[in-house]
Amino acid sequence: MEKLDIVDEKNNLTGKTETRKLVHEKGLWHRHVGAWIMNKNGELLFQKRVATKPINANKWARTGGHVDAGEETLHAVQRETKEEIGVKIPAENWELISIEKYIKENDNNHHFTYNYFTVVDYELEDYTIQKEELSDLKYMSLEEMKILKEKQDANYTFTNWDNFYEMLEILNEKRNKIIKNK
């Protein structure tokens, strides 16, 4: 049974834990991680969620997930990438690039997402997907992401993000450094 730490509206730990199911049922604040994995060509890795997922089924998303009770966010992003795409990326290769507060009207999922960034030298065939969670992987350019956002393509989770353009700007800065150092 997955337990999550409960945080307050300012992202402070409350000392309380609850099951994932009850956290979502009650709309309790908790923590997530998002993994922005970029290859040496400046493309980002996306994973397609399986059709049986209760949230965002068959949609393309970045790697990520819940932060378990007592777990540090850096460890959580490492765990999620190992579980979902079969690679263990060392802690020193991750950079925390933002912490976002997620709240929408009529949505009981209140959380803070810790967005981590890393650069890898992996090809698609180097990953091993978790079949219970994912059906496919692909790399995508920032330009492709922007076009999909403008079209409001519902097959991609990022197209409904309020902070899409801010995140795109951060990722573009990271890409420019990679391309410059190539």
Secondary structure, DSSP 8 states (H G I E B T S, - for coil): --EEEEE-TTS-EEEEEEEHHHHHHHT--EEEEEEEEEETTS-EEEEEE-TT-SSSTT-EE-EEEE-BTT--HHHHHHHHHHHHHS----GGG-EEEEEEEE--TT----EEEEEEEEEE---GGG----TTTEEEEEEE-HHHHHHHHHTT-TTBGGGG-TTHHHHHHHHHHHHHHHHHT-
